[in-house]
Amino acid sequence: MNKKLILGMAAVAVALTACDNDKEENSSLSSLENDIKGAVEQYVPGVIYSTYNDLATESAQLYDLLADACQKGVDNLEQSEIDAICAKFLQARQSWEESEAFLFGAATDFGIDPHIDTWPLDVEALATALSNAEQVDALHGEDGIAYASAKLGAELLGFHGIEFILFRDGANRSVQALRGNEDNEAFSGKTVTGAQELVYAAAVAGDLRDNCYRLSVSWNPDAPQVWQKRCEELEVPVTMTGSDKTYGENMLQAAKAGSTYATWQETMASILVAGCSNICNEVANVKMGNAHGGEDVNYIESPYSKKSFQDFIDNILSIQYSLYGKAGATAPQAKSLINVLKSYKYDGADALQNKLSASIAALKVCQDKGAFVDIYQDDSVQDAMDVINDLDDELNKAADWIVKQ
């Protein structure tokens, strides 16, 4: 028999066997479990893989733009080039904030979240670091990325260090400012040029890129080979501890031997609580609550770009996308967590969806009044905190209900 024909027949046999196994597995699940499984199979690639893919792509583009700016030299840059860098930063920042409803997994286990998103920025320490000529020299080029990652510490790394260089008082830095010396009060008595600041920003952006590559690779087994190769070069773990599975494979294999998710109900509850509820609590009671309540008035995210409220809106949108089954979704996908709740007559489904919409609306009211750094004591902030906490309650009620089914 023709060898190609034999191989083709073997491939068909394998495919049929796999299909039979899937049918057998699905037939052993209840109707509810099959529907949750379908929703999770939509959620993992449609939300997590998609968002992390965008984040990794955009952070790489941000690094390339900053590295090119350093090579070109600040005296040769146009304002349009600085504006393009700022726009790319905000694009990557949005993708990151839209990922915060699934910080469980690699972002937490590998310490990536605090590594790239710690605030407030330690401006005094940054002034000391950048006034050290030897340290600035060490931040140049590809080797500078490794130096930044190992030596700078979380308070000087990630989005907020780059934000400080690119934005002031809610506006893009001017190219004229970058051609001079840093005039922030923390730099008083120190001479730090805009050119040196761009070197720092490029090194930190390279480290940001590497960590965003790692997020994608740690979830998606089919992440681009270039990103996988970079993680291999860095010699960082990209699979679950004690396993060769990515986080995505682990979730998609729920209820099977070897997965950390024992049942599909547990999987859905984890998305609702460890993911969505967790960011609800952080937005209402930490990101907003620390400053509004007076516990720490300096604990304000994104103060230089004045994009705090946009960060918070994107955080709540990350919950919406998780419930709806697709990044960017404004309505539920056919196979989605919210539709599972509705299909099985969970009587809190409408309340959950209403509190989700109300949370976004309340944050937009705040946003229309001004930047969080300027109005953090406003009553509208407390109103938003209250409705986001209501959303948190509804998420936990839904999780409690699903695990009992």
KOLLUMTI-731850 format. One record per residue (C-alpha): residue number from 1; x, y, z. Coordinates in steps of 0.1 Angstrom, whole numbers. Layout:
<recs>
 kolpa    c1    c2    c3
   NUM     X     Y     Z
...
</recs>
This chain:
<recs>
 kolpa    c1    c2    c3
     1     0     0     0
     2    11    35    -7
     3    31    49    23
     4    13    83    21
     5   -21    65    21
     6   -11    45    52
     7     0    76    70
     8   -32    94    60
     9   -53    65    73
    10   -34    65   105
    11   -40   102   110
    12   -77    97   104
    13   -78    69   129
    14   -61    90   155
    15   -85   119   149
    16  -115    96   151
    17  -102    81   184
    18   -97   116   198
    19  -132   125   187
    20  -146    94   203
    21  -127   102   235
    22  -142   137   235
    23  -177   123   230
    24  -172    98   258
    25  -158   126   281
    26  -187   149   273
    27  -213   122   278
    28  -200   117   313
    29  -206   153   322
    30  -239   168   332
    31  -256   194   309
    32  -245   222   332
    33  -209   209   332
    34  -208   207   294
    35  -221   242   291
    36  -195   255   316
    37  -168   236   297
    38  -180   253   264
    39  -179   287   281
    40  -144   282   295
    41  -132   269   261
    42  -144   302   247
    43  -131   323   276
    44   -95   310   277
    45   -85   318   241
    46  -111   345   235
    47  -102   366   265
    48   -69   354   281
    49   -49   344   250
    50   -62   374   230
    51   -55   400   257
    52   -20   387   265
    53   -12   385   228
    54   -21   422   224
    55    -2   432   256
    56    30   413   244
    57    27   428   209
    58    22   464   222
    59    49   463   248
    60    74   450   222
    61    64   479   200
    62    68   503   229
    63   103   490   235
    64   112   493   199
    65   101   529   197
    66   120   539   229
    67   151   520   218
    68   150   538   184
    69   145   572   201
    70   176   566   222
    71   196   556   192
    72   184   586   172
    73   192   610   201
    74   168   634   218
    75   181   664   199
    76   170   647   167
    77   135   637   178
    78   103   654   167
    79    73   659   190
    80    53   636   168
    81    77   608   176
    82    73   614   214
    83    36   615   209
    84    37   582   191
    85    56   566   220
    86    31   580   245
    87     2   566   224
    88    18   532   223
    89    24   533   260
    90   -13   540   267
    91   -23   512   243
    92    -1   487   261
    93   -13   500   294
    94   -49   495   284
    95   -43   459   275
    96   -26   453   309
    97   -55   468   328
    98   -79   447   308
    99   -60   416   319
   100   -64   422   357
   101   -95   400   360
   102   -72   371   354
   103   -42   379   375
   104   -45   344   390
   105   -19   321   374
   106    13   333   359
   107     9   370   367
   108     8   361   404
   109    28   328   406
   110    58   343   388
   111    55   377   405
   112    50   395   372
   113    22   417   385
   114    42   435   412
   115    73   435   389
   116    56   455   362
   117    29   474   380
   118    40   486   414
   119    31   521   424
   120    36   548   436
   121    69   552   418
   122    98   559   441
   123   108   592   425
   124   135   600   450
   125   152   566   443
   126   148   572   406
   127   166   606   410
   128   194   589   428
   129   197   561   402
   130   197   584   372
   131   222   608   387
   132   247   579   389
   133   265   580   355
   134   278   545   358
   135   243   532   365
   136   229   550   335
   137   257   536   313
   138   247   501   325
   139   211   507   312
   140   222   512   276
   141   212   486   249
   142   202   450   253
   143   224   445   283
   144   206   473   300
   145   174   453   300
   146   189   426   322
   147   205   452   344
   148   172   470   349
   149   154   437   357
   150   180   426   382
   151   191   459   398
   152   163   485   399
   153   136   469   420
   154    99   469   416
   155    94   506   427
   156   114   517   396
   157   103   491   371
   158    73   486   349
   159    46   509   336
   160    49   537   362
   161    86   544   357
   162    80   547   320
   163    49   568   326
   164    70   593   347
   165    93   598   317
   166    66   602   291
   167    39   622   308
   168    35   651   332
   169     3   666   346
   170   -18   646   322
   171     0   656   291
   172    27   641   268
   173    62   653   277
   174    74   679   253
   175   105   672   232
   176   119   705   245
   177   116   693   281
   178   134   661   272
   179   162   681   256
   180   169   698   289
   181   174   686   325
   182   148   669   348
   183   131   696   369
   184   109   674   392
   185   115   685   428
   186   128   650   438
   187   157   657   414
   188   167   690   431
   189   205   692   434
   190   209   665   408
   191   216   668   371
   192   197   643   350
   193   191   649   313
   194   161   639   293
   195   184   618   272
   196   194   598   303
   197   157   594   312
   198   150   579   278
   199   178   554   282
   200   162   543   315
   201   127   542   299
   202   140   520   271
   203   156   495   295
   204   125   493   316
   205   104   489   285
   206   126   460   274
   207   120   443   308
   208    83   450   305
   209    82   434   271
   210   100   403   284
   211    75   399   312
   212    46   404   288
   213    61   377   265
   214    62   354   295
   215    26   360   304
   216    15   350   269
   217    38   320   267
   218    28   308   302
   219    -8   306   292
   220    -9   299   255
   221    11   268   243
   222     8   283   208
   223    23   317   216
   224    47   330   189
   225    80   311   187
   226    99   344   190
   227    84   350   224
   228    90   314   235
   229   126   317   224
   230   131   349   243
   231   118   332   275
   232   142   303   269
   233   171   328   266
   234   160   344   299
   235   158   309   314
   236   125   317   332
   237    98   291   340
   238    68   293   317
   239    48   263   329
   240    30   255   361
   241    52   244   390
   242    59   207   389
   243    42   204   355
   244    49   208   318
   245    14   224   312
   246     8   260   305
   247   -19   277   326
   248   -42   276   297
   249   -38   239   292
   250   -44   233   329
   251   -77   252   328
   252   -89   237   296
   253   -83   202   310
   254  -104   208   341
   255  -120   178   357
   256   -93   156   343
   257   -64   139   361
   258   -35   163   365
   259   -55   195   364
   260   -57   217   395
   261   -94   223   387
   262  -113   193   401
   263  -146   202   385
   264  -160   226   359
   265  -180   243   385
   266  -149   250   405
   267  -132   263   374
   268  -160   288   368
   269  -161   298   404
   270  -123   305   403
   271  -128   328   373
   272  -155   346   392
   273  -137   349   425
   274  -100   346   421
   275  -102   366   390
   276  -132   390   388
   277  -140   395   425
   278  -103   400   433
   279  -100   430   409
   280  -133   444   421
   281  -120   445   456
   282   -87   460   446
   283  -103   488   425
   284  -128   498   451
   285  -109   493   484
   286   -73   497   474
   287   -68   516   442
   288   -96   541   451
   289  -101   534   488
   290   -66   541   500
   291   -65   577   488
   292  -102   585   492
   293  -103   572   528
   294   -71   590   537
   295   -51   558   545
   296   -25   568   519
   297   -32   599   497
   298    -1   592   476
   299   -13   557   467
   300   -26   568   433
   301   -21   548   401
   302   -11   566   369
   303    -8   601   384
   304    15   615   357
   305    -7   606   327
   306   -38   612   349
   307   -53   580   335
   308   -63   565   368
   309  -101   564   361
   310   -94   549   327
   311   -73   522   344
   312  -102   515   367
   313  -127   514   339
   314  -105   490   320
   315  -102   468   351
   316  -140   465   353
   317  -141   459   315
   318  -118   430   321
   319  -146   415   342
   320  -171   422   315
   321  -150   405   289
   322  -145   375   312
   323  -182   372   317
   324  -190   378   281
   325  -164   354   267
   326  -144   377   244
   327  -119   405   247
   328  -137   438   237
   329  -171   422   238
   330  -201   445   245
   331  -226   416   245
   332  -223   380   257
   333  -210   354   233
   334  -233   324   228
   335  -210   303   250
   336  -202   326   279
   337  -202   325   317
   338  -231   350   320
   339  -252   329   296
   340  -245   298   317
   341  -259   316   347
   342  -290   328   327
   343  -296   294   310
   344  -298   276   343
   345  -321   302   359
   346  -297   317   384
   347  -319   345   398
   348  -290   368   404
   349  -278   369   368
   350  -296   402   359
   351  -284   418   391
   352  -248   408   382
   353  -251   423   348
   354  -267   455   361
   355  -240   461   387
   356  -214   456   360
   357  -229   483   339
   358  -235   505   369
   359  -198   502   379
   360  -186   514   346
   361  -211   542   345
   362  -201   554   380
   363  -165   555   370
   364  -173   575   339
   365  -191   600   361
   366  -158   603   381
   367  -138   606   350
   368  -159   634   336
   369  -152   654   368
   370  -115   652   365
   371   -84   631   372
   372   -84   609   403
   373   -52   626   416
   374   -72   658   416
   375  -106   647   429
   376   -99   616   450
   377  -119   630   479
   378  -150   638   457
   379  -183   621   467
   380  -185   606   433
   381  -155   584   442
   382  -173   570   471
   383  -204   564   450
   384  -182   544   425
   385  -166   525   453
   386  -200   515   467
   387  -214   502   434
   388  -181   483   426
   389  -184   466   460
   390  -220   457   451
   391  -206   441   419
   392  -181   422   440
   393  -209   409   462
   394  -229   397   431
   395  -198   379   417
   396  -193   360   449
   397  -230   351   451
   398  -228   337   416
   399  -198   317   425
   400  -214   303   456
   401  -244   293   435
   402  -225   276   408
   403  -204   254   431
   404  -236   240   446
   405  -250   229   413
</recs>
